[in-house]
């Protein structure tokens, strides 16, 4: 009888602990995305830069990211770039390296030979002037090859496709039905060849996002991705959080901050014009262009992730973009004051924020 009572007491305690654990658990932190986009790192690596960790000790670039809690690497993929960088061969090899190190991979299919964003969505040269049916087949075949050979954990069908993709055929304002067919073709290629890869549809900013995602209400994707840069999309972090919540509820999707960044200085380290260089581009006084300001900004982004229902995490864009061609280069980094490493290639305090605990 005594043994039976002990068993009953133990069972009650275990049940109580289980219930309390469920009450306290808000999100499975190990499943949250703590990502950086380092698409240009294979090119930068060719110059043999030396990187230093937060303690100032020389260390491997990827090891520094891993040690600070980055768990996912985002990479762009261009169809046939002018050089090998961001092309299929380079991205495939780098993806394997990253997976071997324990990172998850997140591929952004630009469906272009160069940058694709709200301002331009250029059809690859080898796909130009194809009949629309042939273009559809090309998208399916290409997307299938990416999934089968790279096995990404996350994949974007297009990059910042506010105005469509593969212009002019997939220009949203002119050919909405063709735009949807192109998106759904990419999605079908992924679903046909992977039951693991999560599909992201990526929009830049907030304005028009409700209307945009309503156009794809019948599409079978998993995650809504938003870019957020204060100098382009407004200086209200509250608006960012509200939009993430609204989109998730309206379309019953998970959400992710697909791109963001912030400067640690308004100075420069080469002669390439920087994207951010004026105080009126900042969120002041809360987030000055300083090492601490950059760190506090990322903390705020992380808190939005934790406090927004169905938000999977965030991705920092351009963390690798040091002035890798030297201090007098006019064609190198326009982002070195927003990298995650200072002008001496030492890890910045912002990196310490990336770990979800």
N, C-alpha and C positions, 0 to 999 in steps of 0.2 A: 504493500500500500504506500509506504514511504517513497519507494522508487517511482511509483506511478505519479505521486504528487510532484516529485522533482521534475519528471518529464513534462507534466502539465505546466509547471511554472516556467520551465525553459522555453516551451513552445509559445507561451504567452509573451515572454520577453522578446523572442525572435520576431513574432508577429508585430509587436509594438515597434520594434526597431525598423522593420520593413515599412510600416505605415509612415513612421516619422521620416524615413529616408525619402519616401515618395513625396511627402509634403515639402521637404526642403529642396528637392531636385527641381530646378527651374528649367535647365537645358543640359543635355549631355555635352559637356565642354569638349570632350575628345572628338566630337563630331563637327565642331565649329571650324570654319575655314579661316586660317590665319595665313594670308597669301602675300606674295610679292610678285610683280611682273618684272622679270629680268631678261626680257627677250633679246637684249643686245649683248648680254654677257659673253656668249661665244665669240663675238667679234672683239670685245674689250679684252678678253683673256689672251688673245694673240699678241697683245702688247706687253704681256708679263707684268702687270701691276702687282704691287705688294699691298696686302690688306692687313689691318690690325683689328683685334677684337676690342670689346669695351674696356678691357684692362690695359690696352695698349700693346699687347703682345702680337707678334706676327702670326697670322693664321690663314687657313684656306677660306676663301670667300663663301663657298657653300656651307662649310662647317660653321662659320660664324652665324649664318642665317638659321641653320638647324639648331644650334645651341641656344638661340634666343626664342625658340618656339614657333618659328615659321614652319608650317606643315604642308603648304601647297605652293607650287610654282606655276605661274601663269606665263604662257608663251604665245606669241603671235605666229601665224603661219601664212606665208604668201605663196601663191601658186607657182610663179616663175619669176623671182626677183632678178634684178640686173646682176647681182653677185650672189654668192651662195648663202648669204646671211638671211635668216628667217625663211629659207626654203625647206622643202620636204626633207632632204638629206640631213641638213644641220639640225632641224627640230627633232627628227626621229632619233638621231644619235644623242642629243642633249636630253631628250625625254627618258631614254634608257639610263643615262647617268643619274638623273634625278630619282628615278624609281629605285635604282640600286642603292641610293643613299637614304631611302625611306620617305621621300617626298611624294605627295600626290601631285598629279599633273592636271593642268587646266589649259586647254588649247583654245585659241581664238581664231576661227577660220574667217579670214578677211575676204575670201573669194575675190582676190585682187592680187596684182603683182607688187603692190605698194600699199601705203597707208589707206585704210578705209575708215571713214568717220562721217559725222553728219554733213561735212563739207564736200566730201567726194567718195564715190563708190565706183571706182573704175573697173570695168570688166577686164579680166586677164587678156593679154594680147592673143593667146592661142584660142580663146573662146569668142573673140570679137566677130561680129557679123554672122554668127551661127543662127540658123533658124531656132525659134524658141524651143521646139521639141528637142532639138539636139543639145541646146544649152541645158535643159532640164536633165538630160541623160548625162551630160558632163558633170553637173553638180552631184548627181547621185553616185557616179563612178568615183569621182575624186573624194567625196566624203567617206565612201565605203573604204577606200584605200587607207585614209587617215585612221579610221577606227580600227581596221584590221591589223595595221602595222604598228600603231602607237599606243592603242589601248588607254586612252585618256580617262581620268576619273570624272572630269567635267569638260564639256565642249560647248563652245558658242557657235550658233548658226548665224554668222555675220558678226560684225563689230560696230557698235554704235549706229544701228540701222534706223535711226529716226526717219530718214528719208528714203528708206528702201535699201536695196543692194543690187549689184550687177547692173548698173545703169548703162543704157537707158531702159533695158527690158524690164528690170525690176524696180523702177522708180515708183515709189508708193503713190505719189500724187497723180501720176499719169496712168499707171498700170497696176491698180490695187490687186486685181485678181492674179496677175502674173507674179506680183510680189509674194502673195500668199502661197502660190504654187511652188515657187522657188524655196521658200522657207520650209514648207511641208515636205518637199523632196529631200532637203538636207536632214530633216528630222526622221523621215522614213529610212534613209540610209543608215542612220545611227541605230534606230530601233531594230532594223532588220539584222544587224550584225553585233549588237551588244545589249545585254540586259543589265549592265552595271553602270554604264556611262550616264551621268546626269546632264540634261540638255538645258542650256542657258540662252535666253533671248535678252540682248543687251541694248539698252537705251541710254543716251547721254542726257543727264539732267532730269528736270521734273516737268517742265512746260510741255503740255501735250501728251504726257505719258499715259493718262487714262484713255484718251482717244486712241493712241497707238496700240496699246495692248488689247483694246476692244476689237481691233482689226484682226487679231490673232486668237480670238476667244475659242475658236474651234481647233486650234493647233495643239498637238500633244507634246508640250515641253514641260520641264520640271521647275525651273527657277527663273524669276525675273531679276535681271542685273541692271543696276543703275550706276552711271558714272557721277561723281560729285567732286567738282573743283570750284572752290569759292569764287575765283575770278571769272568763271564762265557761267556758273549755275546759281549764284546768289550766296550771300554770307550767313544765311540762317540754318544752323544745324537742326533747329526744331522743325523747320520745313522739310529737311531731309528725312527725319524720323517720321513725321506725319505722312509723307508720301510713301515711304516704305510700308507703313501700316495700312494705308488706304489701298495700295496696289495688292498687297497680300490678301486682304479681306475681299476686295472686289473681284479678284480673279482666282481666288483659292490656290495661290501659288506660294512657294517659298521665295524669299528674296535674299539678295546679296549686294553689298556695295562692291561693284565690279572694278572700279578704279577710283582712287583718290590719292592726294599727295599734299605736301605743305613744305614751304621753304624753311631752312634753318638759318638763312642769311639772305640779304639782298645784294651781297657782293658776288663776284664771279671769279672763276679760276681758269678761264680761257677767253678767247676773243669771239666766241660764238654767242650771238645775242640770246639772252635767256628769256623764257616765256614769262617768268615772274621777276619783276625788278622794282616795283613801286609799292609804296605803302597802301595806296588806295585799292590794291588787289587783295589785301589781307583782311582778316577778321580781327579788328582792333576794338578795345585794348586787350581782349582775352587771349589772343594768339599772335604775339609778335613774331617777326622773322628772326628767331633765335633758336638755339638748340633746345631750350626749355619750351619755347612756343611750339615747335614742331612736335615735341614729345607730348605736350598737353593736348594738342590737336588730335593726335592718334589715340590718346586715351579717351577723348570724347567720342571719336568714331567707334572705338571698341565698346564703349558704354551703350551707344545706340544699338550696336549689334546685340548686346546682352539684354537690353530692355525692350526690344522690338519683337513681338511674336512672329515666329516663323522666319526670322532673319538668321541666315546661316553663317555670316561672317563678313570679312572685308578683304580687299586686295589693295596693296600699296603699289602704285605704278611708278616705274623708273628708279627703283631702289639702287640699281647698279650704275646709273648714268654719271659717273665721275668724269672729269675732264681727261679722258684717256689718251687723247692725241697730243697732249702737252699744253702748256699755258698760253701759247700763241696761236693755237688752231682756230680757224674761222668756220670750220665745217664739222665740229664734233658735238659736244654736249650743250644743249640749251636748257639743261635740267640739273646741272651739277650742284646748284644751290638747293635742290629738292631731293637729292640722293639720300640714302641712309648711311652714307659715309662722308666724313668731312673732307676738306681740301688736302689733307694728308692721308686720306684713305683709311682713317680710323672710324670704327663703328660709332654712330651717334646714339645718344641716350634714347631716342625714339624706338630703337630696336628692342630695348628691354620691355616694351609694352606689348609685344606681339604674342607672348605666351598666354593662353587661356588657362587659368588655374582653377 
